Structure formats: structure tokens, C-alpha cells
Amino acid sequence: MKENKILRKILSGLLSVVFMLSTTVCGAKTIRGIVLDKNMIKPIPGSTVMLIDKNKIYAVALTDSSGVFAFKNIELERFNFRVKRIGYAEAFVGPMLMSKIDTLNLTVKLDETEIVMEEQVVSEKKIYDDLVKIGFYNRKEMGIGKYITPPDLRKRHFSFVSDLLVGIPGLIVKRGQFGMLEIFSNRALNSALGPSGPVTIYVDGMQLDRPEDLDMLNASDIAAVEFYNISTSPSEYYGASGSLLLWTKK
């Protein structure tokens, strides 16, 4: 009799575990999509797809050789998309709603820009003008941070954005548990105030939630980089442990 009670408890526990796993799987939300040209025929590989929540970049994906992208285990219920690729006008999709058990399938169309392209390289003048508009060169003249300009980028060879960041003085780039990307300010780590968190990351002025998504950006899209420690972070791009700003080509 006692053995039967023990067996029933074990079986009950196993059933609870199975139910919990089933609930987790059913609750997982997946977003899949494809990015095509204006005629909805030709896929556009290497497009950057940003999932945006309340003016923050929640996740980033790159389209593969077939123009396909995917986000898994998304916990948001309301969000927007930003899709960009050099040579094409940016697309903004949303706001979109998603239930707990949705698998959302999207098709995004990108129209070619009127900019004259040469081997898909944006003209230096346009990059310069765009950086002037967002105040990059004004902040650089103040000399309160570390800056990587378009000419600097042309001298560097990097396959991933994290490779580019390794060379910035005062910035510590490392892989944490499970290979997750971690980015700290050297001054923050050595601060007399005690240990600090990672730097706050902005991409095109929007805060990036997950540092590991930096390597989901197309490395060839990077136009300029700014890094500030705790005491010099601009008020509009505040970071409690320093801030890292990345600007992409439009």
C-alpha cells in the first residue's frame, strides 16, 4: 500500500513535468520572414532586421542567402520591425500584435533608393552628411570619447562587429558563459565605487537590449563608432557604466 502511494507521487511528478514542458513549447513564439525586392521576386540577403519594442532594439537578425530571417522565443506581444540594406530604402513594419501561441510569417518588400551605387558602396559624402546630422563630428571635436570614423574603418579588417570593438581603448570585450558577448568599460571595472554593469549600447540612436546581437549586424554596414566612459556619456545617450554608440550606413 505504501509502495503504491510512492509510485502515484512519482507518476504525478512526472506528469507535472510533462505538462510544464508542453506549456513552454506551446507558449514559445516564433517570427519568420523573407525580405524581397520591389517586384517581390528577388530575395535580399544580408538585410538587417531589427525587432523594436518601445524605441529599444529587442533583437536583431540577418537574412540568409535566400533572404530569410527568424526570431525565436519572442516574449513580446506588441512590436515594430525595421529592415535595412545598403542600396535600399529602409522599411518600417508595425505595430504588430502577437498572441502567446502565434507563429508569425512575414514578407517584407524593400525598394531601391535613388542613390547612385557603385559595387553597393554608399558615397563617402552621404555617409559624412548623415554623421553630421546626428552630431557625430560635433561630439568628436569635443574629444570626450573614443571615435572610429569612416576613414578609420576603411583601414580595419573585421568580419564581426565585436572584432572591431576589441581595438577601442578602455573598452573590454569578452565572451561570458555560453559564449554570450559582454562589453564593459575598463574605468567602470576599476572604479572605486565598486563593480559596475556592462556599457549601454545604442545602434542608430536606439538602445540595444542584448549585446550578443551586435554580431548579427552586417559588419559592412557600420559607418562610425563612439565610446564614452561613465563620466563622459552624452546625456541623450546615457549609460550608467559608459555608453557605446554604433551608426550604420543609410
C-alpha positions as CSV (number, residue, x, y, z in Angstrom):
1,M,0.0,0.0,0.0
2,K,2.8,2.4,0.9
3,E,4.6,1.5,-2.3
4,N,1.5,2.3,-4.3
5,K,1.3,5.8,-2.7
6,I,5.0,6.4,-3.5
7,L,4.5,5.3,-7.1
8,R,1.5,7.6,-7.5
9,K,3.5,10.5,-6.3
10,I,6.4,9.8,-8.7
11,L,3.9,9.5,-11.6
12,S,2.2,12.7,-10.6
13,G,5.5,14.5,-10.5
14,L,6.4,13.1,-14.0
15,L,3.1,14.3,-15.4
16,S,3.6,17.7,-13.9
17,V,7.0,18.0,-15.6
18,V,5.5,16.8,-19.0
19,F,2.7,19.4,-18.6
20,M,5.2,22.2,-17.8
21,L,7.3,21.3,-20.8
22,S,4.2,21.2,-23.1
23,T,3.2,24.6,-21.8
24,T,6.6,26.0,-22.5
25,V,6.7,24.7,-26.1
26,C,3.2,25.9,-26.8
27,G,3.9,29.3,-25.4
28,A,7.0,29.8,-27.5
29,K,6.6,32.5,-30.2
30,T,8.4,32.4,-33.5
31,I,8.6,35.1,-36.2
32,R,9.8,34.1,-39.6
33,G,10.0,36.2,-42.7
34,I,11.6,36.9,-46.1
35,V,12.9,40.2,-47.5
36,L,12.3,40.7,-51.2
37,D,12.9,43.4,-53.8
38,K,10.2,45.8,-55.0
39,N,8.9,43.2,-57.5
40,M,8.5,40.6,-54.7
41,I,10.7,38.2,-56.7
42,K,14.4,38.6,-55.8
43,P,15.4,37.8,-52.2
44,I,17.8,40.3,-50.5
45,P,20.4,38.5,-48.4
46,G,22.4,40.4,-45.8
47,S,19.5,42.6,-44.8
48,T,19.4,43.7,-41.1
49,V,16.1,43.1,-39.4
50,M,15.5,44.8,-36.0
51,L,12.7,43.9,-33.7
52,I,11.8,47.0,-31.8
53,D,9.9,47.4,-28.6
54,K,9.3,50.9,-27.1
55,N,12.2,52.5,-29.0
56,K,14.6,49.8,-27.9
57,I,16.1,47.1,-30.1
58,Y,14.8,43.9,-28.6
59,A,16.6,41.5,-31.1
60,V,18.5,41.6,-34.4
61,A,18.7,39.1,-37.3
62,L,20.4,39.0,-40.7
63,T,18.7,37.5,-43.7
64,D,20.4,34.4,-45.2
65,S,21.3,33.8,-48.8
66,S,17.6,33.2,-49.5
67,G,16.5,36.4,-47.9
68,V,15.0,34.6,-44.9
69,F,15.2,35.6,-41.2
70,A,13.8,34.2,-38.0
71,F,13.3,35.2,-34.3
72,K,12.6,32.5,-31.8
73,N,11.2,32.5,-28.2
74,I,9.9,36.1,-28.5
75,E,8.1,37.2,-25.4
76,L,6.7,40.5,-26.7
77,E,3.1,41.0,-27.6
78,R,3.4,44.3,-29.4
79,F,6.4,45.3,-31.5
80,N,7.7,47.0,-34.7
81,F,10.2,46.0,-37.4
82,R,12.9,47.9,-39.0
83,V,14.5,46.4,-42.1
84,K,17.5,47.9,-43.9
85,R,20.1,47.1,-46.5
86,I,22.6,49.3,-48.3
87,G,21.2,50.4,-51.6
88,Y,17.5,50.1,-50.5
89,A,15.1,52.4,-48.6
90,E,14.5,51.3,-45.1
91,A,11.2,49.6,-44.3
92,F,9.3,50.0,-41.1
93,V,6.6,47.5,-40.3
94,G,4.1,47.6,-37.4
95,P,3.0,48.0,-34.8
96,M,2.2,44.3,-34.8
97,L,0.4,42.1,-32.2
98,M,1.1,38.5,-31.4
99,S,-0.7,36.0,-29.1
100,K,1.1,33.6,-26.9
101,I,0.9,30.7,-29.4
102,D,1.4,32.5,-32.6
103,T,3.9,31.7,-35.3
104,L,4.1,34.9,-37.4
105,N,5.1,34.8,-41.0
106,L,6.1,38.0,-42.8
107,T,7.1,39.2,-46.3
108,V,8.9,42.5,-46.4
109,K,9.5,44.5,-49.5
110,L,12.4,46.8,-50.0
111,D,12.5,49.5,-52.7
112,E,15.8,50.5,-54.2
113,T,17.0,54.0,-53.4
114,E,17.8,56.7,-55.9
115,I,21.4,56.9,-54.7
116,V,23.9,56.0,-57.4
117,M,25.5,52.9,-56.2
118,E,28.9,51.5,-57.1
119,E,29.5,47.9,-56.0
120,Q,27.0,48.6,-53.3
121,V,29.2,51.1,-51.6
122,V,27.5,54.3,-50.3
123,S,29.2,57.5,-51.3
124,E,31.5,59.0,-48.8
125,K,29.8,62.3,-48.9
126,K,26.4,60.8,-48.0
127,I,28.0,59.0,-45.0
128,Y,29.7,62.2,-43.9
129,D,26.4,64.2,-44.2
130,D,24.5,61.6,-42.2
131,L,27.0,61.6,-39.4
132,V,27.0,65.4,-39.3
133,K,23.2,65.3,-38.9
134,I,23.3,63.0,-35.9
135,G,26.1,65.1,-34.2
136,F,28.9,62.6,-34.5
137,Y,31.5,65.1,-35.6
138,N,30.4,67.7,-33.0
139,R,31.0,65.2,-30.3
140,K,34.3,64.1,-31.8
141,E,35.5,67.7,-31.7
142,M,34.7,67.9,-28.0
143,G,37.2,65.0,-27.6
144,I,35.4,63.4,-24.6
145,G,35.2,59.9,-26.0
146,K,36.9,57.4,-28.4
147,Y,35.8,57.6,-32.0
148,I,36.1,55.4,-35.1
149,T,35.5,57.4,-38.2
150,P,34.7,56.2,-41.8
151,P,38.4,56.6,-42.9
152,D,39.4,54.6,-39.8
153,L,37.0,51.8,-40.7
154,R,38.5,51.5,-44.2
155,K,41.8,50.7,-42.7
156,R,40.4,47.9,-40.5
157,H,39.6,44.4,-41.5
158,F,36.8,42.7,-39.4
159,S,34.2,40.1,-40.1
160,F,32.1,40.8,-36.9
161,V,31.3,44.0,-35.1
162,S,32.8,42.5,-31.9
163,D,36.2,42.2,-33.7
164,L,36.1,46.0,-34.4
165,L,35.3,46.8,-30.8
166,V,38.3,44.9,-29.4
167,G,40.6,47.6,-30.5
168,I,38.9,50.5,-28.7
169,P,41.0,51.8,-25.7
170,G,39.2,51.5,-22.4
171,L,36.6,49.0,-23.8
172,I,36.6,45.4,-22.6
173,V,35.0,42.9,-25.0
174,K,34.7,39.3,-23.8
175,R,32.7,36.1,-24.1
176,G,30.8,35.2,-20.9
177,Q,29.0,32.0,-20.0
178,F,27.6,30.1,-23.0
179,G,29.6,32.3,-25.3
180,M,27.5,35.4,-24.7
181,L,29.1,38.7,-25.6
182,E,29.9,41.0,-22.7
183,I,31.1,44.6,-23.1
184,F,32.4,46.6,-20.2
185,S,34.2,50.0,-19.6
186,N,37.7,49.5,-18.2
187,R,37.1,52.5,-16.0
188,A,33.9,51.0,-14.7
189,L,35.6,47.8,-13.7
190,N,38.3,49.6,-11.9
191,S,36.1,52.2,-10.3
192,A,36.5,52.9,-6.5
193,L,32.7,52.8,-6.4
194,G,32.7,49.1,-6.8
195,P,31.7,46.8,-9.7
196,S,29.5,48.1,-12.5
197,G,27.3,46.6,-15.1
198,P,28.0,46.5,-18.8
199,V,28.1,49.6,-21.0
200,T,24.8,50.7,-22.6
201,I,24.7,50.1,-26.3
202,Y,22.9,52.2,-28.9
203,V,22.5,51.4,-32.6
204,D,21.4,54.4,-34.7
205,G,20.2,56.1,-31.5
206,M,18.1,53.2,-30.2
207,Q,19.2,51.2,-27.2
208,L,20.1,47.6,-27.9
209,D,18.8,45.1,-25.3
210,R,21.2,42.2,-26.0
211,P,25.0,42.8,-26.6
212,E,25.3,39.5,-28.5
213,D,23.0,41.0,-31.2
214,L,25.9,43.2,-32.2
215,D,27.4,40.4,-34.2
216,M,24.0,40.0,-36.0
217,L,24.6,43.4,-37.6
218,N,26.2,43.4,-41.0
219,A,29.8,44.4,-40.4
220,S,30.0,46.2,-43.7
221,D,27.0,48.4,-42.7
222,I,28.9,50.1,-39.8
223,A,29.6,53.8,-40.6
224,A,31.1,55.0,-37.3
225,V,31.5,54.2,-33.6
226,E,31.6,56.2,-30.4
227,F,32.6,55.1,-26.9
228,Y,32.3,57.0,-23.6
229,N,33.1,56.0,-20.1
230,I,30.9,56.7,-17.0
231,S,31.8,60.3,-16.6
232,T,31.7,61.4,-20.3
233,S,28.5,59.8,-21.6
234,P,26.3,62.3,-23.5
235,S,23.1,63.0,-21.7
236,E,21.0,61.8,-24.7
237,Y,22.9,58.5,-24.8
238,Y,23.4,58.0,-21.1
239,G,25.0,54.8,-19.8
240,A,25.4,54.1,-16.1
241,S,28.6,52.2,-16.8
242,G,29.5,54.0,-20.0
243,S,27.9,54.1,-23.5
244,L,28.8,52.6,-26.9
245,L,27.2,54.2,-30.0
246,L,27.2,52.5,-33.4
247,W,26.0,54.2,-36.5
248,T,25.1,52.4,-39.7
249,K,25.1,53.5,-43.3
250,K,21.7,54.6,-44.6
